[in-house]
Amino acid sequence: MIAYVWNENGIYERSQEVDVESEFPLRSTTAQPPKLTGTQVARWTGEGWEKLAKAPDPDPEPAPDWLALIADRRYRAEIAGFPWNGFGIDTERDSQAKISSSWSAARDGFREDGSVWKCLDLATGQIVSRPTTNAEMIDIGQQAYRYVQACYDREGALLEAAAGGTVSAEMVEEGWPDE
């Protein structure tokens, strides 16, 4: 028995001999396509073959979802953290809230000077509880604010470029703080 096979766009590709007892190839039928001349092609409709003057243009690649790609890249940059005096400061969402709270408490005189702050010792790669002065905590808070804000500023610039049709994959990966 002969099976007539079409591609993912329904366009006839080939005939294939099939044993009656075996499975038919994916996207195939026993209905013979029409005779074709020149640039004509046959397309399977689900009920039969139709003759087209030429193969349809392939579907263009879908445009990237720039808004989602930019938001994802901003989030990854935002939570990556930043270096501070030989230590890595975590900027995941929970850490941002803790930094903000400790920054406010230090600035307003409610934080005990010398309280510990958990951070990454960049020299050893170990998480440490480091005693910090209120002045240091205020500095950490200010730098964290500037770092996160820079991530959102970069996202805003990329969203403008996307709206103007000038964004590229390379642009999405470049220009983030602490690269």
C-alpha positions as CSV (number, residue, x, y, z in Angstrom):
1,M,0.0,0.0,0.0
2,I,1.2,3.6,-0.7
3,A,1.0,6.4,1.9
4,Y,1.3,10.0,0.8
5,V,3.1,12.1,3.4
6,W,2.8,15.8,4.0
7,N,4.9,18.2,6.1
8,E,3.9,20.3,9.1
9,N,2.4,22.8,6.7
10,G,0.3,20.2,4.9
11,I,2.4,20.3,1.8
12,Y,2.9,16.9,0.0
13,E,6.4,15.6,0.4
14,R,6.7,12.0,-0.7
15,S,5.0,8.7,-1.2
16,Q,6.1,5.8,0.9
17,E,5.3,2.1,0.6
18,V,3.7,0.8,3.8
19,D,3.0,-2.8,4.8
20,V,-0.7,-3.2,5.3
21,E,0.0,-4.6,8.8
22,S,2.3,-1.7,10.0
23,E,1.5,1.8,11.2
24,F,1.1,4.5,8.7
25,P,3.6,7.4,8.8
26,L,2.7,10.5,10.8
27,R,0.8,13.0,8.5
28,S,-0.1,10.6,5.8
29,T,-3.1,9.3,3.8
30,T,-3.8,6.7,1.2
31,A,-5.5,9.4,-1.0
32,Q,-3.3,10.1,-3.9
33,P,-2.4,13.8,-4.5
34,P,-3.3,15.4,-7.8
35,K,-0.9,15.6,-10.8
36,L,1.3,18.7,-10.5
37,T,3.1,20.8,-13.0
38,G,5.8,23.5,-12.7
39,T,5.7,25.2,-9.3
40,Q,2.4,23.7,-8.2
41,V,2.2,21.9,-4.9
42,A,-0.5,19.8,-3.2
43,R,-1.7,20.6,0.3
44,W,-3.7,18.3,2.5
45,T,-6.8,20.0,3.9
46,G,-7.8,17.3,6.3
47,E,-10.5,16.0,3.8
48,G,-8.5,15.9,0.6
49,W,-5.8,17.4,-1.4
50,E,-5.9,20.9,-2.9
51,K,-3.7,22.1,-5.7
52,L,-1.8,25.4,-5.1
53,A,0.0,27.4,-7.8
54,K,3.1,27.5,-5.6
55,A,4.2,26.6,-2.1
56,P,3.0,29.2,0.4
57,D,5.7,31.4,2.1
58,P,6.8,29.8,5.4
59,D,5.4,31.4,8.5
60,P,7.8,34.1,9.7
61,E,9.5,33.7,13.0
62,P,7.3,35.1,15.7
63,A,8.6,38.4,17.1
64,P,10.2,38.0,20.5
65,D,8.0,39.0,23.5
66,W,10.3,41.9,24.3
67,L,8.3,43.0,27.3
68,A,8.6,39.6,29.0
69,L,12.3,39.2,28.1
70,I,13.1,42.7,29.4
71,A,11.1,42.2,32.6
72,D,12.8,38.8,33.2
73,R,16.3,40.3,32.6
74,R,15.5,43.2,35.0
75,Y,14.4,40.8,37.7
76,R,17.6,38.7,37.3
77,A,19.7,41.8,37.6
78,E,17.7,43.2,40.5
79,I,18.1,40.1,42.7
80,A,21.7,39.4,41.7
81,G,23.1,41.7,44.5
82,F,26.0,44.0,44.6
83,P,29.5,44.2,46.2
84,W,30.0,46.4,49.2
85,N,33.4,46.8,51.0
86,G,34.5,43.2,50.1
87,F,31.1,41.7,50.9
88,G,28.2,40.7,48.7
89,I,24.9,42.3,49.5
90,D,21.8,40.2,48.6
91,T,19.0,42.0,46.8
92,E,16.4,39.3,46.5
93,R,13.0,40.7,47.4
94,D,13.0,39.6,51.0
95,S,16.5,41.0,51.5
96,Q,15.4,44.3,49.9
97,A,12.7,44.6,52.5
98,K,15.1,43.8,55.4
99,I,17.7,46.3,54.0
100,S,15.0,49.0,53.8
101,S,13.8,48.3,57.4
102,S,17.3,48.3,58.8
103,W,18.3,51.4,56.8
104,S,15.3,53.3,58.2
105,A,15.9,52.1,61.7
106,A,19.6,53.2,61.5
107,R,18.7,56.5,59.9
108,D,16.0,57.2,62.6
109,G,18.2,56.1,65.5
110,F,16.3,52.9,66.4
111,R,18.9,50.4,65.3
112,E,21.6,49.4,67.8
113,D,25.0,50.4,66.4
114,G,27.1,47.3,65.7
115,S,24.2,45.0,65.0
116,V,25.1,42.1,62.7
117,W,24.3,42.0,59.0
118,K,24.4,38.7,57.1
119,C,26.3,38.9,53.9
120,L,28.7,37.1,51.6
121,D,32.4,37.4,52.3
122,L,33.7,37.8,48.8
123,A,37.2,36.8,49.8
124,T,36.2,33.4,51.3
125,G,32.8,32.8,49.6
126,Q,31.3,32.2,53.1
127,I,28.1,33.7,54.4
128,V,29.0,35.7,57.5
129,S,27.2,37.8,60.2
130,R,29.2,41.0,60.1
131,P,28.8,43.6,62.8
132,T,27.9,46.9,61.0
133,T,27.7,50.4,62.3
134,N,24.6,52.5,61.7
135,A,26.6,54.6,59.2
136,E,27.5,51.4,57.3
137,M,23.9,50.2,57.4
138,I,22.8,53.6,56.0
139,D,25.4,53.2,53.3
140,I,24.2,49.7,52.4
141,G,20.6,51.0,52.3
142,Q,21.5,53.9,50.0
143,Q,23.6,51.6,47.7
144,A,20.9,49.0,47.6
145,Y,18.3,51.6,46.7
146,R,20.6,53.0,43.9
147,Y,21.3,49.5,42.6
148,V,17.7,48.4,42.4
149,Q,16.6,51.7,40.9
150,A,19.3,51.4,38.3
151,C,17.8,48.0,37.3
152,Y,14.4,49.6,36.9
153,D,16.0,52.6,35.0
154,R,17.6,50.2,32.6
155,E,14.4,48.3,32.1
156,G,12.6,51.6,31.3
157,A,15.2,52.5,28.7
158,L,14.8,49.0,27.1
159,L,11.0,49.3,27.1
160,E,11.3,52.6,25.3
161,A,13.5,51.0,22.7
162,A,11.1,48.1,22.4
163,A,8.2,50.5,21.8
164,G,10.3,52.3,19.2
165,G,11.2,49.0,17.5
166,T,14.9,49.4,18.1
167,V,15.6,46.9,20.9
168,S,17.8,43.9,20.2
169,A,18.7,40.7,22.2
170,E,22.2,42.1,22.7
171,M,20.7,45.3,24.2
172,V,18.6,43.3,26.7
173,E,21.7,41.6,28.0
174,E,23.9,44.8,28.3
175,G,24.0,47.8,30.5
176,W,22.8,46.4,33.8
177,P,24.4,47.7,37.1
178,D,27.5,45.8,38.4
179,E,28.2,44.0,35.1
